[in-house]
Amino acid sequence: MAEEGQRSRRDRKKEKYWEGMIRKQERSGMQVRAFCREEGVGEGLFYAWRRRVRLLQREEEVAAACRMMPVELEGVGCAEEVAIEVEASTGHRVLVWPGFDEETLRRVLRAVEGQRC
C-alpha cells in the first residue's frame, strides 16, 4: 500500500497527457468506449483520469478565487480596533478583525461560496 506522501504526489506529465486525451475525445465527438478502443486506452482508466483532471481543475479554480490580496490601511487610527469587511463572490460579507488566521478566513470564504473546505 502506498504511503500518505506518495498518494498526494502529482505527476504533472501524466496530468498533461490525460488533459490532452480528454480534450481529444471531446473534440472527436466519439463515444468514450469507441475513442478508448481506437486509442488503445482502458475505458476505466480514461474515466478515472477524467474525474481526477476535473477535480484538479476545480481545486485550482477555488484556490484562485480564494487568493489573499495585501491591503494597506491609511488614516484609520488604531488598527487594533478596526475590522475589514470582505465580500465573497456570492455577495456574503465577512468581518475580519486584526490578528485573523488566514487559513480560517479561506475556509470561511469557501463555505459561504458553497465550496468544500
N, C-alpha and C positions, 0 to 999 in steps of 0.2 A: 504494500500500500504506500502511496506517495506521502511524503511529509507535508505538513502545512505550508511551508515556504515554497515547495515545488508546485503545489496546486495553484498558487496565486501568480506564479511566474508567467509572464505573457511572451508569446513568440510572435513578434511583430511581422516577421517574414511570412509565417503561416496566415496570420490575420489578413495581410495584404493579398495573399494568394486567394483566400476564400472570399474576400470582398470582391475581387475581380471575377471569380467564378459565379458569385451570386448575381452581380450586375450582368454578366454574360447570359446567364439563364433568363433573367428578367427581360433583357433585350431580345432574346431569341424567340420569345412567345411560345416556347415549348413547355409542355408539362414537365415537372421536376423529374419524374420517372424516366421519361424519354431522354431528357437532357443528360441525366446521370449515366444512362446506358451508353449514349453517344460519346460522352467524355471519359467513360471508364471510371466513374466515381461512384462510391457506395451511396445509395439514396439516404440511408440513416445518417451517414457521416455528413452529407450535404445539409440535411435538416438541422443536425446538431450545430454545425458551424453557422448556419443562417441565424439560428436562435442566438448563438453566442455573439455574433457580429452585431446583431440588432441591439442586444443588451449593452454591449460595449459602446455603441454609438449613442444610446440613450444616456448612459452614465456620463459620457463626455459632454453631452448637451446640458445635463443637470449641473455638472461641475462648472461649465462655462457660465451658466446662469447664476451660480452661487459665488462667483468670484468677488472678493472684497476689494474695494477701492479705497486708497488712502484719502482721508479728509482732514483738512486743517480748519480749525475754528478760530476766527479772529474777532476780537472785540466782544467776547462773550462774558467776561468776568471770571468768576471762579469756576473752572471746568469741572470740579468735583460735584457740582450741583446741577449740571446741565445734562439732559438726556437728548439723544439723537433719535429722530423718527425715521425708520427705514420702511419704505413702501415696497412690498413684493409685487411681482408682475401680475398677481391676481387682484391687486388693489388693497390687500390686507396691510395693515400698518403695525409695526412693532416698535415699541420704545426701547432704546438701548442706553443703559446708564454707564457711566465711566467704570472701567475695570471689567467690562463684559468679557466672556470667553468666546473667542472667535468660532470655535468648532460648535459650541452650543447654538450660537446665532445661525450658523449654516443649517443645523438640524431643524431649528425652528422655522427658518425660511422654507426649507424643503417640505416640512409638514404643512405649512399654510398654503403652499403651492400644490399640495397633493402628491408630493414625491415621497418615495421610500427613503428612509434615513440610512 
